[in-house]
Amino acid sequence: MPLPADVISNITKTITETDFSDMNPITSIHDTPGSDDSAKGAKQSLFNRIAAYPKRFRLGTLLTIAFVFIVVSAVGITALIGFLNCESVAGNLAGHLSDTDSELIIQHLDTYLTTPHQINQLQSDSIRLGQVPIRDQERLKLHFLELSYRFPTIEAFCYANQEDGDYSIVSSVGGMGVANETERFWGISSEFTNHSFDEFLINREGQVITKTLSLPDYDPRTRPWYQAAVDAEGPVWTPVYIWLEGVVSIDAVLPVYTDSGGLRGVLDTALTLSGIGEYLKNLTSSEEEIAIIIERSGLLIATSTDQNIFKEKNGELIRLFIQDTRDPVLEKIASHLFSGDGKREEITERQQFLSDIQGTRYLVTITPYQDPYGLDWLIILVFPESEYLGDVAKQNAVIAFLIIISIIGTSLVCILLARWITKPITVMNEHAKKIASGKWVYWNEPDRHDELGELWRSFKSMADQLQATFTSLKLSEERYYSLFESSADALLLLLGFHPVAINRAGIEMFGMSGEEIQTKDIRELFFEVGTCIGEMIESFDIVPGKEFEEKTLSRPEKGDERFLNIRLTRIPAEESSLFLAHIRDITDERKAIITIAEQKVLRESYARINMILTHLPDPTFVIDEKGTVLFWNKAIEEMTHVRSEDIIGKGDYIYGEALYGEKRPVLIDFALHPELSDNTLYPIIERSEDLFMAHIWFRKREKRRFFSIFASPLYNQEGIVIGAIESVRDITPLKMAEDGLLLANKKLSLLSSVTRHDIVNKVMISNAYLHFLLESLSDPEQAHAAAGIKSSLDEIETIISFTRIYEELGSSVPVWQDVAEKFRSAANNLDCTDVTIEIAIADIFILADPLFEKVCYNLLENALRHGETLTRITITATELSDRLQILVRDNGKGVPDDEKERIFKRGFGKNTGYGLFLVREILSLSHITIAEKGSYGNSCIMILEVLRDHFRRGDGS
């Protein structure tokens, strides 16, 4: 790009006068002027790159894309709104139809299910008025027979007498199967049949045809339907049941009372539910539409499909649950109803939702149905989306076709319009490119008089002026480039953010020629060097009057780190931002300075570490990976009477001989070589990650001492083991104090045990005398006083029992215990027949008092005792950053908020008052806390928190 002569002169002056001697190779890029705004500059650079992205495309392409985008967006949004509106209207209509069908089913159920109870009530009134001969079995048979033919949906009519257990029934189903239209089955149990149940096939006139069944010792008063009526003391439904012949029925029962209120007997009207299924089939308009009625438990009542509501298993007919069907639609509904505990129980009003089943969307409506006699059913209607969106989809397809045709036509018009606008601009762009490459072309007069024609004339005038000045600049450019190319430092000339030229040194440094960089942004070149130069250019706009800026940065190159010093100088130029960048490789100078500084720091660090280890009060020594002694401090010299100069540099387990009198591996060798198996020296070796610990008694100079020994491997910067260190600490006084405490504790325990045994014997004797005294006392006041004495003695026994347990607290050191195993052992000692205990913990050990199993037992026993509605107890564990949480959660009644802390106090509670108090006391010995965090009325959650160093995984972690 040709430059003015004054600009070239300023560039030459800048290059020749620049002094690089003051470049500081240690200067950090964060310590130079203007670096505080680097983050802001980076954000602006990112924004500029995003904003410049559309500029890469041709104007015609951008205009075409813009026009087509506007048309497609407008038409597409309009079509989408119309489509969604159609779907919304159709969906609302389908929901209204579903509600209407649900109401029709409810009306049918009200009529269908009211009839049996009305019949029972009429018969009860007739019995009270003496119109039904309940004591005359023959007339009662004819009465029930007439009702059976009058109400064909009723399966059976029967009556059982309370006084003598007489029973009579007329049914359409008997031992021979389902009766035809003219025959029925009559059953009787009375003194006449010796109270066995005899069944007969009868004709329309009530005449006996043949005997079909005989059951001995039949007493209807013991039957569930009879007891249900007596317990309800009014009309009620029995549960749904299935006859052997596959007939699904439900009984309406009603107790009959005398005028004085005494129970006379029970009426039973059995209703077949087949009529409900037929009604549902007639109500649905297509095979894909489904209507179904279920109980809250999920048992099928009736369905509009061919799905059986029962199946045969081991020769017995059992009812099906909705989730047991193989119909994918019903299985999907079942998963919705049973996806959470008690979700179906929460349905108290009509619900509607959409569900995808095997690629088809369905509208599902669930309506609860209840009657005054105890029924609690769910009515479910399922409509396929195609039923109410089929016409909408066809109409939308036609609209979509018309929209596509209109978009194609409009797009063609937009393309022609964009070409008409951009044609002269394209020609001017081609002419400008030729001028930029040094080729001068002839600009003819435009045939347009709009804004583009005026722009053409302006470009023609500019081209003529550039051609006139080009020759005068050529000589100045040659002098500038000669000085520019001969510089030993990399030089880069920039016009704003755009590189203009780069010298030979720059090409060698970055491997890119001037032609490759002239069309790009400096921030996109040379990796972090280009980014740094871009930030420096931005800082000139922030600080007016600044002449230059300097930064030092590092960059990786061929596995090595190179350091570059960058100085950016503003070159004076009219109406342009021209910069000259000097880039010098200062890696060698910087490395020399850093090496000197590192050597000094290393010497100081070594001297400091040597001084610390030498004066360390614990005997300490260090060996390398071959077992050669590298360090032997003063404390271990005094302990072993072996001087450091006599042992440093030697190997072959010489340190073992100095410590234990023989050349052998010691704990430091286990740290260096964990695979060693010879451990005859130490009773036990503990390991926590890389730290090895051991404790040992041994005699040194006629004195028996107890030492605590620690050893750990040493690593270099690459993580390779280069040696190990071992420290020995004499803890004989602490060990002797610990043994003394244990002995004192045993003596105190023995004294407490003897005293407690004597007290218990005396209490037993007092209880015996008190028992004889209570038997001889006749005065109520004296008996009451004696009872008070006995209660006090019982409390004394409770307190003595508590002291037996409390005496064991702290008598043994904490041990590692399997949490899951302790909870399982505690659960096995409890009666958990009606409660599920789930232990979701595996391979977690905690360091706790040996009485920890008592804690587990008390927590589970407390939940079982006070949970009331308890059905499940779950034990889980959560590992946090600094602790372990063990959660004992149950779904019982929970603990009131004002008692959450009081339950751990001694004497509080409905039982002994010591259970949770003991739990907290036992846990506190191992620094384990416990608190109750449950929600009163819903759950009880006991949270045990264990410190980080008091728990571990079973695999050793």
HULINWO-V907968 format. One record per pair of residues at least 24 apart in sequence whose C-alpha atoms are under 7 Angstrom apart, sorted by the first residue. I is the first residue (numbers start at 1). J is the second residue. D is the distance in Angstrom with one decimal. If there is no record, write none. Layout:
I_J_D + I_J_D
//
This chain:
1_500_6.9 + 4_473_6.8 + 5_473_6.3 + 5_476_6.4 + 7_572_7.0 + 7_573_5.7 + 8_476_7.0 + 8_480_6.3 + 10_571_6.3 + 10_572_6.7 + 11_571_6.3 + 12_480_6.2 + 25_552_6.9 + 25_565_6.9 + 25_586_6.1 + 25_589_6.8 + 25_590_5.5 + 26_590_6.3 + 27_552_5.8 + 28_551_7.0 + 28_552_5.6 + 28_553_6.8 + 29_551_5.1 + 29_552_5.1 + 29_553_5.6 + 32_550_6.6 + 32_551_5.9 + 33_549_6.9 + 34_539_5.8 + 38_535_6.2 + 41_535_5.7 + 41_538_6.6 + 59_422_6.6 + 60_418_5.6 + 60_419_6.1 + 60_422_5.6 + 63_418_5.7 + 64_414_6.1 + 64_415_5.4 + 64_418_5.8 + 67_414_5.9 + 68_411_5.5 + 68_414_6.7 + 71_407_7.0 + 72_407_6.4 + 83_396_6.7 + 86_392_6.7 + 90_388_6.2 + 90_389_6.4 + 94_388_6.4 + 98_365_6.7 + 98_381_6.9 + 116_252_6.0 + 116_269_5.8 + 116_271_6.9 + 117_252_5.9 + 120_254_6.5 + 120_267_6.4 + 120_269_6.8 + 124_256_6.1 + 137_168_7.0 + 141_170_6.8 + 142_206_6.3 + 144_170_5.9 + 145_170_6.1 + 153_271_6.5 + 153_272_6.1 + 154_270_6.0 + 154_271_4.6 + 154_272_6.1 + 155_270_5.2 + 155_271_5.2 + 155_272_5.6 + 156_269_5.8 + 156_270_4.9 + 157_268_6.0 + 157_269_4.8 + 157_270_6.5 + 158_267_6.1 + 158_268_5.2 + 158_269_6.5 + 159_266_5.8 + 159_267_4.7 + 159_268_6.1 + 160_220_6.3 + 160_265_5.5 + 160_266_5.4 + 160_267_6.8 + 161_264_6.2 + 161_265_4.3 + 161_266_6.7 + 162_221_6.9 + 162_263_6.7 + 162_264_5.4 + 162_265_4.6 + 165_219_5.9 + 165_220_6.3 + 165_221_6.3 + 166_190_4.6 + 167_220_6.7 + 175_212_5.7 + 175_213_6.0 + 176_212_6.5 + 177_245_6.1 + 189_218_6.9 + 225_253_7.0 + 226_266_6.4 + 229_253_5.7 + 229_254_5.6 + 229_255_5.6 + 229_266_6.9 + 230_255_6.2 + 235_373_6.4 + 236_373_4.7 + 236_374_6.3 + 237_373_5.9 + 237_374_6.3 + 242_317_6.9 + 244_317_6.8 + 247_272_7.0 + 248_272_5.9 + 248_273_5.9 + 249_273_5.7 + 276_302_6.3 + 277_302_4.9 + 277_303_5.3 + 277_304_5.8 + 280_304_4.9 + 288_384_6.6 + 289_382_5.7 + 289_383_5.0 + 289_384_6.5 + 290_381_5.8 + 290_382_5.0 + 290_383_6.9 + 291_380_5.8 + 291_381_4.6 + 291_382_6.4 + 292_379_6.0 + 292_380_5.2 + 292_381_6.6 + 293_377_6.8 + 293_378_5.7 + 293_379_4.6 + 293_380_6.1 + 294_377_5.6 + 294_378_5.4 + 294_379_6.8 + 295_376_6.4 + 295_377_4.5 + 295_378_6.1 + 296_344_6.7 + 296_345_6.9 + 296_376_6.6 + 296_377_5.8 + 296_378_6.5 + 298_322_5.5 + 329_357_6.4 + 332_357_7.0 + 361_385_5.4 + 428_456_7.0 + 489_582_6.5 + 489_583_6.0 + 489_584_5.5 + 490_582_5.9 + 490_583_5.0 + 490_584_6.5 + 491_581_5.6 + 491_582_5.0 + 491_583_6.4 + 492_580_5.8 + 492_581_5.0 + 492_582_6.8 + 493_579_5.9 + 493_580_4.8 + 493_581_6.4 + 494_578_5.8 + 494_579_5.1 + 494_580_6.4 + 495_577_5.7 + 495_578_4.6 + 495_579_6.4 + 496_577_5.1 + 496_578_6.1 + 497_521_5.6 + 497_522_5.5 + 497_534_6.5 + 498_522_5.7 + 562_587_5.4 + 563_587_4.7 + 618_727_6.2 + 618_728_6.0 + 618_729_5.7 + 619_727_5.6 + 619_728_5.3 + 619_729_6.9 + 620_726_5.6 + 620_727_4.3 + 620_728_6.5 + 621_725_5.9 + 621_726_5.7 + 621_727_6.8 + 622_724_5.8 + 622_725_4.4 + 622_726_6.5 + 623_723_5.5 + 623_724_5.6 + 623_725_6.6 + 624_722_5.8 + 624_723_3.8 + 624_724_6.4 + 625_721_7.0 + 625_722_5.1 + 625_723_4.4 + 627_651_5.4 + 627_652_7.0 + 667_711_6.3 + 668_711_5.2 + 668_712_7.0 + 668_724_6.3 + 668_725_6.4 + 668_726_5.6 + 671_711_6.1 + 671_712_5.3 + 671_713_5.5 + 671_724_6.7 + 672_713_5.6 + 672_723_6.7 + 672_724_5.9 + 705_732_5.6 + 706_730_6.1 + 706_731_5.9 + 706_732_4.6 + 707_731_5.7 + 707_732_6.8 + 745_811_6.8 + 749_807_6.6 + 756_800_6.6 + 760_797_6.9 + 763_793_6.6 + 809_922_6.4 + 810_925_6.7 + 813_849_6.6 + 814_847_5.8 + 814_848_4.7 + 814_849_4.3 + 814_850_6.3 + 814_926_6.9 + 815_847_5.2 + 815_848_5.6 + 815_849_6.4 + 815_850_6.5 + 816_845_5.9 + 816_846_5.4 + 816_847_4.4 + 816_848_6.5 + 817_845_5.1 + 817_846_5.5 + 817_847_6.4 + 818_843_7.0 + 818_844_6.0 + 818_845_4.6 + 818_846_6.9 + 819_844_6.1 + 819_845_5.8 + 819_846_6.9 + 822_853_5.3 + 822_856_6.7 + 823_856_5.5 + 826_853_6.6 + 826_856_6.1 + 826_857_4.7 + 827_857_7.0 + 834_871_6.6 + 835_870_6.9 + 835_871_4.6 + 835_872_5.4 + 836_871_6.2 + 836_872_4.6 + 836_873_6.2 + 837_872_5.9 + 837_873_4.7 + 837_874_5.9 + 838_873_6.2 + 838_874_4.7 + 838_875_6.3 + 839_874_6.0 + 839_875_4.8 + 839_876_6.6 + 840_875_5.8 + 840_876_5.1 + 841_876_5.6 + 841_877_6.3 + 843_953_5.6 + 843_954_4.3 + 844_952_6.0 + 844_953_4.8 + 844_954_5.6 + 845_951_5.6 + 845_952_5.4 + 845_953_6.1 + 845_954_6.4 + 846_950_5.6 + 846_951_4.2 + 846_952_6.5 + 847_950_5.1 + 847_951_6.1 + 848_926_5.2 + 849_922_6.8 + 849_925_6.8 + 849_926_6.4 + 851_922_6.9 + 855_919_5.1 + 858_915_6.0 + 867_892_4.3 + 867_893_5.3 + 867_894_6.8 + 868_892_6.1 + 868_893_6.2 + 869_893_6.2 + 882_947_6.7 + 882_948_5.3 + 883_945_6.5 + 883_946_5.5 + 883_947_4.7 + 883_948_4.6 + 884_945_5.6 + 884_946_5.0 + 884_947_6.5 + 884_948_6.8 + 885_943_6.4 + 885_944_5.6 + 885_945_4.7 + 885_946_6.5 + 886_943_5.7 + 886_944_5.0 + 886_945_6.5 + 887_941_6.5 + 887_942_5.7 + 887_943_4.7 + 887_944_6.5 + 888_941_5.6 + 888_942_5.0 + 888_943_6.6 + 889_940_5.8 + 889_941_4.4 + 889_942_6.4 + 890_939_5.6 + 890_940_5.4 + 890_941_6.6 + 891_938_6.0 + 891_939_4.4 + 891_940_6.6 + 892_938_6.3 + 892_939_5.2 + 892_940_6.5 + 893_936_6.4 + 893_937_4.7 + 893_938_5.7 + 893_939_5.9 + 894_934_6.4 + 894_935_6.3 + 894_936_4.6 + 894_937_5.5 + 894_938_6.2 + 894_939_4.7 + 894_940_4.3 + 895_936_5.3 + 895_940_6.5 + 896_936_5.4 + 900_932_5.9
//
